[in-house]
Amino acid sequence: MDDLPVRVASFVTDRVIPAEPVLLGSGADAAQTMATLQCAARAAGLWALPCSSASAARAST
């Protein structure tokens, strides 16, 4: 789990940011792009991540 921040950053950089123009729109293209990103995040083990109290405390600072 130590590489989690790196994996999340890579996913956001490689997948989410390039999809932003489509996601900012509406309609079927945006919905399909979101569904594709959700499936990719699940496949990469980045969906519904557990949040420990230690990581929550770090995130709030």
Secondary structure, 3 states (H helix, E strand, C coil): CCCHHHHHHHHHHHHHHHHHHHHCCCCHHHHHHHHHHHHHHHHCCCCCCCCCHHHHHHHCC
